[in-house]
Every structure is written in structure tokens, then in C-alpha cells.
Amino acid sequence: MIAILVIPIVTAIVCYNIWNPRVVGYVSLAGVVALVVAAFPVITASLVSPVSALNEAFSMDALSGYVMSLVIFLSLASAIYSISYLEHEFEAGLTNPRGVRTYYGLLHLFIFTMLLVTMANNLAIMWIGIEATTIVSALLIGLGFHKRPLAIEAAWKYIILCTVGITFALLGTFIAYYASTAIMGTEGALNWTVLQGVAHKLNPATMKLAFVFVLVGYGTKAGLAPVHNWLPDAHSQAPSPISALLSGILLNTAFYGIMRFVSIVQPSTGSAFTGNLLIIFGLISVGISSIFILVQDNYKRLLAYSSIEHMGIISLGVGFGGPVGIYGALLHILNHALSKPLMFFASGKIQARFGSTNIANVRGVLTSMPLLGTLTFIGALSLSGTPPFNIFVSEFTVLKAGVDRGLWFAVALFLVFVVIVFYGVLSGFGKMLFGRPEESTVAPSAHYPQGLNLGGVLANGVMIVMAASIILLGFKVPAIIDTTIKACVLVLGVK
């Protein structure tokens, strides 16, 4: 297990000390491949029964393995895409060898922090991991790469808001620890495995207070409205591979912390308290994002607001509760982790070709770049919730959970908001995909790679795999994924 944490640190050090900008990307990729090899047997074992290390400071069950597998998959995808992305940035004079090696070093430290969150059995260690993701990803957004004024501003906004939010989560952690001391003596407990065993004995009033702090704290990092203000700036200013990681999995690691707390709060407070709060946050998130998606003129910011919407849907699934709601939320985590990175990868290539992130400046992507246009179209159909693509399936599952509980008002609002999102996403990307590009809107050839090198082929390959997965998951959830998600539902104490 420990090798899973050691490999990205070693890779970060090696990448930072390689000056050749054309070599470091492949060394980075080799490090992620080594991580895949080391993690595969551990993840496989955790899906069957919990595994632990270092006197249970680290422990993995089915839920940990599920989230970790997504972290590693998207890390591999981003490492592959980064090769051609950084080559273009270097050739266009937008960065230098120092910027390239700094990027790769920080990328692997970012991967390390997310892996730490999924492996931590201790509440305090998990909090440290989530806070560390903020620091490292903020450097990737603005301080360690392009150093553009808007990127630096977005990075500082991200650090300040998320650090304030995460402080609330720390207070919630302290309160949960205090609740455990009332039944376990002065030593108390911070490990999930211990707290779950005594969760039904914890003081309900104390745990309600703890959950409010945790929901606000980790909800800020997860991008739940109304504490989402950092997200549109950060996601739109970050390099495209980093935007993919931020949206596709970082938000989910923060929400992973909320789900863990739900499992230790509900036994003492009942499901209504946590469920109602999550439904409220979920509806606010989907509602606010739907309006901003509708009026957005920047396609990267449109994707950022889409992330807020989808985190709201995950919150609604957990809030509706029951096996169907939790299953829908966990399936949505997977679906969003495939669709949104694909769209950020595509947006990076579109920005390189047209030299703009303004929707009005991009036309005829399907005509001028048929493969990229097709992949973007598939991603847009998925994000908008169009049947029979993958996100429609998980949204329908979450909707069914709300209907099963008779929460008609929440279901009605949810339906209104997703219809607005459907129109907003397809309208925005439809303008970009169709028609013929004007010569004045295409970036100079010096700023766009001509032909395909190995990095470009690999990047296209990973995008094709993600698009194919999006389509396949719209028709059927494979047995291995279905079994894994059901095991995760049981881990959260839902039967």
C-alpha cells in the first residue's frame, strides 16, 4: 500500500530534475504506469475486503478503491494528454524548460495528495490530504506555470476561499472527535473504522453540529453552491490537463469526505437531517449553475459551471438516500469523471487551434477538425444529459430515488434545472461545432502543431477511449462496475 504513495513523490522529484522538455513528459507517463501496476492489486483486494497499513492509519475498503481507481485512471489520462499539450506550449513560446519540469513535478505531487485522501483511515490525515490538494493545485493553476495575471488571481482566490472552507471542516473533525471521547474516554477516536463501530452511540446534537461544519467545509472544496465562487475562475484559468483533474476527480475526493461523514453521522441523527441538508445544497448548486451556463460566453467557464451542476446532482443522490440514491450518486461520479475531462481535453485543443476561449470566436470545429469535433460533440451530448449517453443514466437513477421517496417538489425543481442545462450546454457547444470557421478566428499556424507526433496520437487515443466509454455506459453498466458500486453502497451503511 505504501508504494502507492511513494511512487508519485519519487516521480515528482525525478521530473523536476530533468531539463529536457521533450523527455520529461514520457518519464512522467512512466511514473503513472508504475503507479497503475502498484495500485491494481491493492484496489482489487480492497473491493473484496478492507486492507490496511501502518497500524490502520491507512485503510481501504470498496469505496476507497472505487475513488482511487478514478484518481489513477484520470492521472494516467492527464499524463498522456500533457505530453502533447506541453509540447505545444513549449513550441509556441508560452513556457520554458523550467516551467515544463515544474508542471510535471507539481502534477505528481497533486496525484499524491489525492491518493492520500482516498487511503486515509484517520480523519485528521484525510483533512491534511484535502488541504494539501488545495496548495499544490493552486500552484498548478497560476503560480507555477503560466503566471498570467488572471491565473494568479484565480489561484489566490482558490487558496483563500478553500482554506477558509477547509477550516470549517477541521472544526467539524474536532467536534466529531469530541463526540467520540464521551463514549470512549479521553483518547477518543479519529479512525473511520472505529467511529463507524460506535456511530450509533454518538451524541446526536454534537454530530449534527459536526456535520454542518464538515458540509460547509468540504462542500466549499467540492464546489457546492453557494460556496462555489472559486471554481469558475480556477477551472477556466488552469492548464487543460489540470482542469480535467480538478473537475473530474478533485471535487469528488472532497465529496468523498462528506460521504464518509454521512456514514458516521446518520446512525445517531437519522437520515432526514443529513439528507435534507444535502438536498438543499444540491438544488442550489444545480439551480445556480443552470443560470450561469445559459448566459456563459466562455466555453471553459461553461464547463466549470457544469462541474458545479454535476456536484449538485451527486449531492442530491446522496441526499435522496436509499440504495438507489447512493447508487445513482456513485455512478454519476464515474460518469462525470469520464465526460468532463474529455471536454477539458477537447477545449485545450480548440483553444490551441482558435487562440480563444470565447464561444463567439470559435466556429466550425466539426468541419475543420473532424475527429476533435466528433469527440467534443459526444462529450457535450453526455454533459447535457442527452439519452442514451452515460450521464442521462445516472441522472435518471438519482431522479428515481427522489420519486421513490415522494420528494416531488425537489424532483420538479431538479427537472426544470436540468432542462435549462440541456439547452445551455448544447447551445454553447453547438455554436462552436457547426458552421464554417472564419480565417480570422483561426490561430496562426506557428501556435498550432501541424501533423501528429507520438504525444498527439496518445492524446487522441485516450480521448477516443473516454468517448467510447461514455457511449457504452449509456447502454449498460458493466457487471464489474455494478458490483463495485453496490459494494460501496454497503460500505456507507445503506442496505
C-alpha positions in Angstrom: 0.0 0.0 0.0 2.7 2.5 0.9 4.3 2.1 -2.5 1.1 3.8 -3.9 2.1 7.0 -2.0 5.9 6.7 -2.6 5.8 6.4 -6.4 4.2 9.8 -7.2 6.7 11.5 -4.8 9.6 9.9 -6.5 8.3 10.6 -9.9 7.8 14.3 -9.0 11.4 14.6 -7.8 12.7 12.9 -11.0 10.6 15.0 -13.3 11.7 18.2 -11.6 15.3 17.4 -12.2 15.0 16.6 -15.9 15.7 19.7 -18.0 14.9 18.2 -21.4 11.3 19.3 -22.0 10.7 16.6 -24.6 11.8 13.8 -22.3 10.2 14.7 -19.0 6.7 14.1 -20.3 7.5 10.4 -21.1 9.2 10.0 -17.7 6.0 11.4 -16.1 4.0 8.8 -18.0 6.3 6.0 -17.0 5.7 7.1 -13.3 2.0 6.9 -13.7 2.2 3.5 -15.4 4.3 2.3 -12.4 1.6 3.6 -10.1 -1.1 1.7 -12.0 0.9 -1.5 -11.6 1.4 -0.9 -7.9 -2.2 0.1 -7.2 -4.0 -2.6 -9.2 -3.6 -5.5 -6.7 -4.4 -3.2 -3.7 -7.5 -1.8 -5.3 -8.7 -5.3 -6.4 -8.1 -6.6 -2.8 -10.0 -3.6 -1.3 -13.1 -4.3 -3.3 -13.3 -7.8 -1.7 -12.3 -6.9 1.9 -10.7 -3.9 3.7 -6.9 -3.7 3.6 -4.8 -1.5 5.9 -1.2 -0.4 6.7 0.8 1.5 9.3 -1.3 0.3 12.3 -4.6 1.2 10.4 -3.6 4.8 9.8 -4.2 3.9 6.2 -7.1 1.7 5.3 -9.0 1.0 2.1 -12.4 -0.5 1.5 -14.6 -0.8 -1.6 -15.4 3.0 -1.6 -11.7 3.9 -1.2 -10.8 1.5 -4.0 -13.5 2.9 -6.3 -12.4 6.6 -5.8 -8.8 5.7 -6.0 -9.3 3.8 -9.3 -10.8 7.0 -10.7 -7.9 9.1 -9.4 -5.4 6.8 -11.1 -7.3 6.5 -14.3 -7.6 10.3 -14.7 -4.0 10.7 -13.6 -3.0 8.4 -16.4 -5.2 10.2 -18.9 -3.9 13.6 -17.9 -0.3 12.4 -18.0 -0.8 11.2 -21.6 -2.6 14.3 -22.7 0.0 16.6 -21.0 2.8 15.3 -23.3 1.3 16.9 -26.5 -0.2 19.8 -24.5 3.2 20.9 -23.0 5.0 20.3 -26.3 2.6 22.8 -27.9 3.0 25.3 -25.1 6.8 25.0 -25.4 6.9 25.3 -29.1 4.6 28.3 -29.0 6.9 30.0 -26.6 4.3 30.0 -23.8 6.6 28.3 -21.3 10.2 27.3 -20.9 12.1 24.1 -19.8 11.8 25.2 -16.1 8.1 25.7 -16.5 7.7 22.3 -18.1 9.6 20.4 -15.3 7.8 22.4 -12.6 4.5 21.5 -14.2 5.3 17.7 -14.1 6.7 17.9 -10.6 3.6 19.6 -9.3 1.3 17.2 -11.3 2.7 14.2 -9.5 2.5 15.9 -6.1 -1.1 16.7 -6.9 -1.7 13.0 -7.7 0.0 12.1 -4.4 -2.3 14.4 -2.3 -5.5 12.9 -3.9 -4.3 9.3 -3.3 -3.6 10.3 0.3 -7.2 11.4 0.8 -8.5 8.1 -0.5 -6.2 6.0 1.6 -6.5 7.8 4.9 -8.4 6.0 7.6 -7.8 8.8 10.0 -10.0 11.9 9.9 -7.0 14.2 10.5 -4.9 12.7 7.8 -7.7 13.0 5.3 -8.1 16.6 6.2 -4.4 17.2 5.7 -4.7 15.5 2.3 -7.6 17.6 1.2 -5.8 20.8 2.3 -2.6 19.7 0.5 -4.6 19.3 -2.7 -5.5 22.9 -2.5 -1.9 24.1 -2.1 -0.5 22.0 -4.9 -3.3 22.6 -7.4 -3.2 26.3 -6.7 0.5 26.3 -7.8 -0.6 24.5 -11.0 -3.3 26.9 -11.7 -1.4 30.2 -11.5 1.8 30.4 -9.6 3.9 27.6 -11.0 3.2 27.6 -14.7 2.0 30.5 -17.0 1.9 33.2 -14.2 -0.7 35.2 -16.1 -2.4 37.9 -14.0 -5.8 36.3 -14.3 -4.4 32.9 -13.4 -2.5 34.2 -10.4 -5.7 36.0 -9.2 -7.7 32.8 -9.7 -5.1 30.8 -7.7 -5.1 33.2 -4.8 -8.9 33.3 -4.7 -8.9 29.5 -4.8 -6.4 29.3 -1.9 -8.2 31.9 0.3 -11.7 30.6 -0.1 -10.9 26.9 0.1 -8.6 27.4 3.1 -11.3 29.2 4.9 -13.8 26.5 4.0 -11.4 23.7 5.0 -11.0 25.4 8.4 -14.7 24.7 8.9 -14.1 21.0 8.1 -11.3 20.9 10.6 -13.7 22.3 13.3 -16.2 19.6 12.3 -13.5 17.0 12.7 -12.6 18.3 16.2 -16.3 18.1 17.1 -16.6 14.6 15.9 -13.6 13.6 17.9 -15.1 15.3 21.0 -18.3 13.3 20.5 -16.2 10.1 20.5 -14.5 11.0 23.8 -17.9 10.9 25.5 -18.2 7.2 25.0 -14.5 6.1 24.6 -12.8 8.1 27.3 -10.1 10.8 26.9 -8.4 9.2 23.9 -11.4 9.3 21.6 -11.2 8.1 18.0 -10.3 9.6 14.6 -10.3 6.5 12.5 -13.3 5.7 10.3 -13.1 2.1 11.1 -13.5 2.8 14.8 -16.1 5.6 14.5 -18.3 3.5 12.3 -18.5 0.9 15.0 -19.7 3.4 17.7 -21.6 5.8 15.4 -25.0 4.8 16.8 -23.8 5.8 20.3 -22.5 9.3 19.4 -24.5 12.3 20.7 -26.9 13.4 18.0 -26.8 17.1 18.7 -23.0 17.1 18.7 -22.8 15.1 15.4 -25.4 17.4 13.8 -23.1 20.3 14.6 -20.1 18.4 13.3 -21.8 17.6 10.0 -22.8 21.2 9.4 -19.2 22.3 9.7 -18.0 19.4 7.5 -20.6 20.0 4.8 -19.7 23.7 4.6 -16.0 23.0 4.7 -15.7 20.1 2.3 -18.6 21.5 0.3 -16.5 24.6 -0.5 -13.8 22.4 -1.9 -16.3 20.2 -3.7 -17.8 23.2 -5.5 -21.3 23.1 -3.9 -23.2 26.4 -4.2 -23.4 28.9 -2.6 -19.7 28.3 -1.5 -18.5 27.7 -5.1 -17.1 31.1 -6.0 -13.5 30.0 -6.5 -14.4 27.2 -9.0 -15.3 29.0 -12.3 -12.1 31.1 -12.2 -9.8 28.3 -11.1 -11.1 25.8 -13.7 -11.1 28.2 -16.5 -7.6 29.5 -15.9 -5.8 26.2 -15.2 -4.0 24.3 -17.9 -6.4 21.9 -19.6 -5.0 18.7 -18.2 -5.2 20.2 -14.7 -8.7 21.5 -15.3 -9.6 17.9 -16.2 -8.2 16.6 -12.9 -9.8 19.4 -10.8 -13.2 18.8 -12.3 -13.1 15.1 -12.9 -11.7 13.8 -9.6 -10.6 16.5 -7.1 -14.1 17.7 -6.5 -15.1 14.1 -5.9 -12.3 13.5 -3.4 -13.7 16.4 -1.4 -17.2 15.0 -1.6 -15.8 11.6 -0.7 -15.0 13.2 2.7 -18.7 14.3 3.0 -19.9 10.8 2.2 -17.6 9.3 4.9 -19.1 11.7 7.4 -22.6 10.9 6.4 -21.9 7.2 7.3 -20.9 8.1 10.9 -23.5 10.9 11.4 -26.7 9.1 10.2 -26.7 6.3 12.7 -27.1 8.8 15.6 -29.1 11.6 13.9 -31.2 9.6 11.4 -31.1 10.1 7.6 -33.5 13.1 7.5 -31.1 15.6 8.9 -28.1 14.9 6.6 -30.4 14.1 3.6 -32.3 17.4 3.8 -29.1 19.5 4.0 -27.6 17.7 1.0 -30.8 18.1 -1.0 -30.8 21.8 -0.3 -27.2 22.3 -1.3 -27.7 20.1 -4.3 -30.7 22.0 -5.6 -29.0 25.4 -5.0 -25.9 24.1 -6.9 -27.9 22.8 -9.9 -30.1 25.9 -10.0 -27.3 28.5 -9.8 -25.1 26.6 -12.3 -28.0 26.3 -14.8 -28.5 30.1 -15.0 -24.8 30.8 -15.5 -24.5 28.0 -18.1 -27.3 29.6 -20.0 -25.6 33.0 -20.2 -22.0 31.9 -20.5 -19.8 33.2 -23.4 -16.6 31.4 -22.4 -16.6 27.7 -23.0 -14.1 26.8 -20.3 -16.2 28.7 -17.7 -19.3 27.0 -19.1 -17.5 23.6 -18.3 -16.7 24.9 -14.8 -20.3 25.8 -14.1 -21.2 22.4 -15.4 -19.0 20.9 -12.7 -21.0 22.8 -10.1 -24.2 21.4 -11.6 -22.9 17.8 -11.5 -21.6 18.0 -7.9 -25.1 19.2 -7.1 -26.6 16.1 -8.7 -24.2 13.9 -6.7 -25.3 15.8 -3.5 -29.0 15.2 -4.5 -28.3 11.5 -4.9 -26.8 11.1 -1.5 -29.5 13.4 0.0 -32.3 11.3 -1.5 -30.6 8.3 0.0 -31.5 4.7 0.0 -29.7 2.1 -2.2 -31.0 3.8 -5.4 -29.9 7.3 -4.5 -26.5 6.3 -3.3 -26.0 4.1 -6.3 -27.0 6.9 -8.6 -24.6 9.4 -6.9 -21.7 6.9 -7.2 -22.5 6.1 -10.8 -22.7 9.8 -11.5 -19.2 10.3 -10.0 -17.9 7.8 -12.6 -19.9 9.3 -15.5 -18.8 12.8 -14.7 -15.2 11.7 -14.3 -15.3 10.5 -17.9 -17.3 13.2 -19.6 -15.8 16.4 -18.1 -12.1 15.5 -18.6 -12.9 14.6 -22.2 -14.4 18.1 -22.6 -11.5 19.9 -21.0 -9.0 17.9 -23.1 -11.0 18.9 -26.2 -11.2 22.6 -25.0 -7.4 22.6 -24.8 -7.1 21.6 -28.4 -9.8 24.0 -29.5 -8.1 26.9 -27.7 -4.8 26.0 -29.3 -6.3 26.0 -32.7 -8.5 29.1 -32.4 -6.5 31.0 -29.9 -9.5 31.9 -27.8 -11.9 30.6 -25.1 -14.7 32.8 -26.3 -17.6 30.9 -27.8 -18.2 33.6 -30.4 -14.6 33.3 -31.7 -14.9 29.5 -32.4 -16.9 28.2 -35.3 -16.9 25.0 -37.5 -14.9 22.7 -35.2 -16.6 19.7 -36.8 -15.6 20.9 -40.3 -12.0 22.0 -39.6 -11.2 19.2 -37.0 -13.5 16.3 -37.7 -12.1 13.9 -35.0 -11.9 16.5 -32.3 -15.3 17.9 -33.3 -16.9 14.4 -33.1 -15.3 13.8 -29.6 -16.5 17.2 -28.4 -20.0 16.6 -29.7 -20.1 13.3 -27.8 -18.9 15.0 -24.6 -21.4 17.8 -25.0 -24.3 15.4 -25.5 -23.2 13.5 -22.4 -22.8 16.6 -20.2 -26.2 17.9 -21.2 -27.8 14.7 -20.0 -28.9 13.6 -23.5 -30.1 10.0 -23.7 -28.8 7.4 -24.2 -25.4 8.7 -23.0 -23.9 7.8 -19.6 -24.9 10.9 -17.6 -28.5 10.5 -18.5 -28.5 7.1 -16.9 -27.1 8.3 -13.6 -29.3 11.4 -13.6 -32.4 9.2 -14.2 -31.3 7.0 -11.3 -31.0 10.0 -9.0 -34.4 11.2 -10.2 -35.9 7.8 -9.5 -34.6 7.9 -5.9 -36.3 11.2 -5.4 -39.6 9.9 -6.8 -39.4 6.7 -4.7 -39.2 8.9 -1.6 -42.1 11.1 -2.8 -40.0 14.3 -2.8 -42.0 15.8 -5.6 -41.0 19.5 -5.1 -37.3 18.6 -5.2 -37.8 16.4 -8.2 -39.8 19.1 -10.1 -37.0 21.7 -9.4 -34.4 19.2 -10.5 -36.2 18.6 -13.8 -36.6 22.3 -14.5 -32.9 23.0 -13.9 -31.6 20.1 -15.9 -33.7 21.2 -18.9 -32.1 24.6 -18.7 -28.7 23.0 -18.5 -29.6 20.8 -21.5 -30.3 23.8 -23.6 -27.4 25.9 -22.3 -24.7 23.2 -22.9 -25.9 22.2 -26.4 -26.5 25.8 -27.4 -23.0 26.9 -26.4 -21.1 24.0 -28.0 -23.5 23.8 -30.9 -22.4 27.3 -32.0 -18.7 26.1 -31.8 -19.2 22.8 -33.6 -21.3 23.8 -36.6 -20.8 26.2 -39.5 -17.6 27.1 -41.2 -14.6 28.7 -39.4 -13.7 32.2 -40.5 -10.0 32.6 -41.3 -9.7 35.4 -38.9 -10.8 33.2 -36.0 -8.1 30.6 -36.6 -4.8 31.0 -34.6 -1.6 31.3 -36.6 -0.1 28.0 -37.7 3.0 28.7 -35.6 0.8 28.4 -32.5 -0.8 25.1 -33.5 1.1 21.8 -34.0 1.0 20.6 -37.6 0.5 16.9 -38.1 0.6 14.4 -35.3 3.6 13.3 -33.2 3.6 10.5 -30.7 2.2 12.7 -28.0 -0.7 13.8 -30.2 -1.5 10.2 -31.2 -1.5 9.2 -27.5 -3.7 12.2 -26.6 -6.2 11.4 -29.3 -6.2 7.7 -28.2 -7.1 8.5 -24.6 -9.9 10.8 -25.7 -11.3 8.2 -28.0 -11.3 5.7 -25.1 -13.1 8.1 -22.9 -15.7 8.9 -25.6 -16.3 5.2 -26.2 -16.7 4.6 -22.5 -19.3 7.4 -22.4 -21.3 5.7 -25.1 -21.1 2.2 -23.7 -22.1 3.3 -20.2 -25.2 4.9 -21.7 -26.4 1.4 -22.8 -25.2 -0.8 -20.0 -23.3 -0.6 -16.7 -20.7 -3.4 -16.8 -21.0 -6.1 -14.2 -17.7 -5.3 -12.5 -18.7 -1.6 -12.1 -22.2 -2.5 -10.9 -20.8 -4.9 -8.3 -18.2 -2.4 -7.1 -20.8 0.4 -6.7 -23.1 -1.9 -4.8 -20.2 -2.8 -2.5 -19.6 0.9 -1.9 -23.3 1.4 -1.0 -22.9 -1.3 1.6 -19.8 0.3 2.9 -21.8 3.5 3.5 -24.2 1.5 5.6 -27.1 1.6 3.2 -29.0 -1.6 2.6 
